[in-house]
Amino acid sequence: MKTYYLRLPLLTALLFFSHSGFAADTIPMHTKGMSTYYVSGTINDTLQSDFLVDTGSGYVTINAKTLKALKQEGKTDFIKNISAVMANGSETVVPVYRLASLKLGDSCVIQNVEAAVMPGSTPNILGFSALKKAAPFSMSISPPALTLSGCGINQVVASNS
């Protein structure tokens, strides 16, 4: 009898989320010859790029070339400068810009994403400033996929943090 009582709330929650449009988005990941994973994305509905998935990065990062292309379209706003710790331990000041949207896969759109701009031709990184807005999230290695459960929900609350 207790088994039914324990499963009923779970069943109710699953039915609520499946009927309310909050289904998870699963985005395929791919490698580029190393043990790192990338997802395909589109910035501001125009600029396509691969993003290295890095849950340890506090920000989405874009490189200077990507920023230049976005500025030419007039589709990004400067927010602030931050001190960034680089992979080698050194610190540098980098600008942070607001991206109006970041679309991952076919349907996961994350609004108002803060992106730090890294010098040179570093890979664009999908970091925590976007992942927290689409949380909860999980990664699978076989098959390689990133599952985002919060695409399109809690965007207003998350963008104010």
C-alpha positions as a Markdown table, in Angstrom:
| # | Residue | x | y | z |
|---|---|---|---|---|
| 1 | Met | 0.0 | 0.0 | 0.0 |
| 2 | Lys | 2.8 | 2.4 | 0.8 |
| 3 | Thr | 4.3 | 1.8 | -2.6 |
| 4 | Tyr | 1.3 | 3.4 | -4.2 |
| 5 | Tyr | 1.5 | 6.4 | -2.0 |
| 6 | Leu | 5.1 | 7.0 | -2.8 |
| 7 | Arg | 4.6 | 6.6 | -6.6 |
| 8 | Leu | 1.5 | 8.7 | -6.8 |
| 9 | Pro | 3.3 | 12.1 | -6.2 |
| 10 | Leu | 5.9 | 11.1 | -8.7 |
| 11 | Leu | 3.3 | 10.1 | -11.3 |
| 12 | Thr | 1.4 | 13.4 | -10.7 |
| 13 | Ala | 4.6 | 15.4 | -11.2 |
| 14 | Leu | 5.4 | 13.6 | -14.4 |
| 15 | Leu | 2.0 | 14.2 | -15.8 |
| 16 | Phe | 2.0 | 17.8 | -14.8 |
| 17 | Phe | 5.4 | 18.5 | -16.5 |
| 18 | Ser | 4.6 | 16.4 | -19.6 |
| 19 | His | 1.3 | 18.3 | -20.1 |
| 20 | Ser | 2.5 | 21.8 | -19.3 |
| 21 | Gly | 5.1 | 22.1 | -22.1 |
| 22 | Phe | 8.2 | 21.8 | -19.9 |
| 23 | Ala | 9.7 | 18.8 | -21.5 |
| 24 | Ala | 13.4 | 18.5 | -21.5 |
| 25 | Asp | 15.5 | 19.4 | -24.6 |
| 26 | Thr | 18.2 | 16.9 | -25.5 |
| 27 | Ile | 21.0 | 18.4 | -27.5 |
| 28 | Pro | 23.5 | 16.0 | -29.2 |
| 29 | Met | 27.1 | 16.6 | -28.3 |
| 30 | His | 30.1 | 15.9 | -30.6 |
| 31 | Thr | 33.8 | 15.7 | -30.1 |
| 32 | Lys | 36.6 | 17.3 | -32.1 |
| 33 | Gly | 39.2 | 14.6 | -31.7 |
| 34 | Met | 39.7 | 15.1 | -28.0 |
| 35 | Ser | 37.8 | 14.1 | -24.9 |
| 36 | Thr | 35.9 | 17.4 | -24.9 |
| 37 | Tyr | 32.3 | 17.8 | -26.0 |
| 38 | Tyr | 30.7 | 20.5 | -28.1 |
| 39 | Val | 27.1 | 21.5 | -28.9 |
| 40 | Ser | 25.9 | 23.5 | -31.9 |
| 41 | Gly | 24.3 | 26.8 | -31.1 |
| 42 | Thr | 23.0 | 30.0 | -32.7 |
| 43 | Ile | 23.7 | 33.4 | -31.1 |
| 44 | Asn | 21.0 | 36.1 | -31.6 |
| 45 | Asp | 19.2 | 34.1 | -34.3 |
| 46 | Thr | 22.0 | 34.8 | -36.8 |
| 47 | Leu | 25.5 | 33.5 | -35.9 |
| 48 | Gln | 26.1 | 29.8 | -35.7 |
| 49 | Ser | 28.9 | 28.4 | -33.7 |
| 50 | Asp | 30.0 | 25.3 | -31.8 |
| 51 | Phe | 30.3 | 25.7 | -28.0 |
| 52 | Leu | 32.6 | 23.6 | -25.8 |
| 53 | Val | 30.5 | 22.4 | -22.9 |
| 54 | Asp | 32.3 | 23.4 | -19.7 |
| 55 | Thr | 30.4 | 23.2 | -16.4 |
| 56 | Gly | 33.4 | 24.7 | -14.6 |
| 57 | Ser | 33.3 | 28.0 | -16.6 |
| 58 | Gly | 31.3 | 30.7 | -14.8 |
| 59 | Tyr | 30.4 | 32.4 | -18.0 |
| 60 | Val | 29.5 | 31.6 | -21.6 |
| 61 | Thr | 32.6 | 32.8 | -23.4 |
| 62 | Ile | 33.0 | 34.0 | -27.0 |
| 63 | Asn | 36.1 | 34.9 | -28.8 |
| 64 | Ala | 37.0 | 38.3 | -30.3 |
| 65 | Lys | 36.1 | 37.2 | -33.8 |
| 66 | Thr | 32.6 | 36.2 | -32.7 |
| 67 | Leu | 32.2 | 39.5 | -30.9 |
| 68 | Lys | 33.2 | 41.4 | -34.0 |
| 69 | Ala | 30.6 | 39.7 | -36.0 |
| 70 | Leu | 27.9 | 40.4 | -33.4 |
| 71 | Lys | 28.9 | 44.1 | -33.2 |
| 72 | Gln | 28.6 | 44.4 | -37.0 |
| 73 | Glu | 25.0 | 43.3 | -36.7 |
| 74 | Gly | 24.4 | 45.6 | -33.7 |
| 75 | Lys | 23.1 | 42.7 | -31.6 |
| 76 | Thr | 25.0 | 42.8 | -28.4 |
| 77 | Asp | 25.4 | 45.2 | -25.4 |
| 78 | Phe | 28.4 | 45.8 | -23.2 |
| 79 | Ile | 27.6 | 45.1 | -19.5 |
| 80 | Lys | 30.8 | 45.2 | -17.5 |
| 81 | Asn | 34.5 | 44.2 | -17.2 |
| 82 | Ile | 35.5 | 41.3 | -15.0 |
| 83 | Ser | 38.7 | 39.7 | -13.8 |
| 84 | Ala | 39.1 | 36.3 | -15.4 |
| 85 | Val | 41.4 | 33.5 | -14.3 |
| 86 | Met | 42.9 | 31.8 | -17.3 |
| 87 | Ala | 43.7 | 28.1 | -17.6 |
| 88 | Asn | 47.3 | 28.8 | -16.8 |
| 89 | Gly | 46.4 | 30.6 | -13.6 |
| 90 | Ser | 47.0 | 34.1 | -14.8 |
| 91 | Glu | 44.4 | 36.8 | -14.4 |
| 92 | Thr | 43.2 | 39.2 | -17.1 |
| 93 | Val | 40.4 | 41.7 | -17.4 |
| 94 | Val | 37.8 | 40.8 | -20.0 |
| 95 | Pro | 34.6 | 42.5 | -21.1 |
| 96 | Val | 31.2 | 40.9 | -20.6 |
| 97 | Tyr | 28.4 | 41.4 | -23.2 |
| 98 | Arg | 24.7 | 40.5 | -23.1 |
| 99 | Leu | 23.6 | 38.1 | -25.9 |
| 100 | Ala | 19.9 | 38.5 | -26.6 |
| 101 | Ser | 19.5 | 34.8 | -27.2 |
| 102 | Leu | 21.4 | 31.6 | -27.4 |
| 103 | Lys | 19.7 | 28.7 | -29.2 |
| 104 | Leu | 21.1 | 25.2 | -28.5 |
| 105 | Gly | 20.0 | 22.3 | -30.7 |
| 106 | Asp | 16.7 | 22.7 | -32.5 |
| 107 | Ser | 14.5 | 24.2 | -29.8 |
| 108 | Cys | 16.2 | 25.3 | -26.6 |
| 109 | Val | 16.4 | 29.1 | -26.5 |
| 110 | Ile | 18.0 | 30.9 | -23.6 |
| 111 | Gln | 17.4 | 34.6 | -23.3 |
| 112 | Asn | 19.7 | 37.4 | -22.1 |
| 113 | Val | 22.9 | 35.4 | -21.6 |
| 114 | Glu | 26.0 | 37.1 | -20.2 |
| 115 | Ala | 29.1 | 36.2 | -22.3 |
| 116 | Ala | 32.7 | 37.0 | -21.4 |
| 117 | Val | 34.9 | 37.9 | -24.4 |
| 118 | Met | 38.2 | 36.1 | -24.5 |
| 119 | Pro | 41.1 | 37.3 | -26.6 |
| 120 | Gly | 42.4 | 35.5 | -29.6 |
| 121 | Ser | 40.7 | 32.6 | -31.3 |
| 122 | Thr | 39.8 | 30.5 | -28.2 |
| 123 | Pro | 36.8 | 28.2 | -28.6 |
| 124 | Asn | 33.4 | 29.6 | -27.7 |
| 125 | Ile | 32.3 | 28.0 | -24.4 |
| 126 | Leu | 28.9 | 27.0 | -23.0 |
| 127 | Gly | 29.4 | 27.9 | -19.4 |
| 128 | Phe | 27.3 | 28.3 | -16.3 |
| 129 | Ser | 25.8 | 31.7 | -17.1 |
| 130 | Ala | 23.6 | 29.9 | -19.7 |
| 131 | Leu | 23.5 | 26.4 | -18.1 |
| 132 | Lys | 21.9 | 27.8 | -14.9 |
| 133 | Lys | 19.1 | 29.3 | -16.9 |
| 134 | Ala | 18.2 | 26.0 | -18.4 |
| 135 | Ala | 18.7 | 23.9 | -15.2 |
| 136 | Pro | 18.3 | 21.3 | -14.2 |
| 137 | Phe | 20.6 | 19.8 | -16.8 |
| 138 | Ser | 22.6 | 16.6 | -17.2 |
| 139 | Met | 25.2 | 15.1 | -19.6 |
| 140 | Ser | 25.3 | 11.7 | -21.1 |
| 141 | Ile | 28.4 | 10.2 | -22.6 |
| 142 | Ser | 26.9 | 7.3 | -24.4 |
| 143 | Pro | 25.3 | 8.6 | -26.5 |
| 144 | Pro | 26.9 | 12.0 | -26.1 |
| 145 | Ala | 24.1 | 14.5 | -25.2 |
| 146 | Leu | 23.3 | 17.5 | -23.1 |
| 147 | Thr | 19.8 | 17.5 | -21.6 |
| 148 | Leu | 18.4 | 20.8 | -20.5 |
| 149 | Ser | 15.1 | 20.8 | -18.5 |
| 150 | Gly | 14.5 | 24.5 | -18.1 |
| 151 | Cys | 14.6 | 25.9 | -21.6 |
| 152 | Gly | 12.1 | 28.7 | -21.9 |
| 153 | Ile | 11.1 | 28.6 | -18.2 |
| 154 | Asn | 12.4 | 30.8 | -15.4 |
| 155 | Gln | 14.0 | 33.0 | -18.0 |
| 156 | Val | 12.8 | 36.3 | -16.4 |
| 157 | Val | 13.9 | 35.3 | -12.9 |
| 158 | Ala | 17.3 | 34.0 | -14.1 |
| 159 | Ser | 18.1 | 37.0 | -16.2 |
| 160 | Asn | 17.9 | 39.3 | -13.2 |
| 161 | Ser | 20.6 | 37.4 | -11.3 |
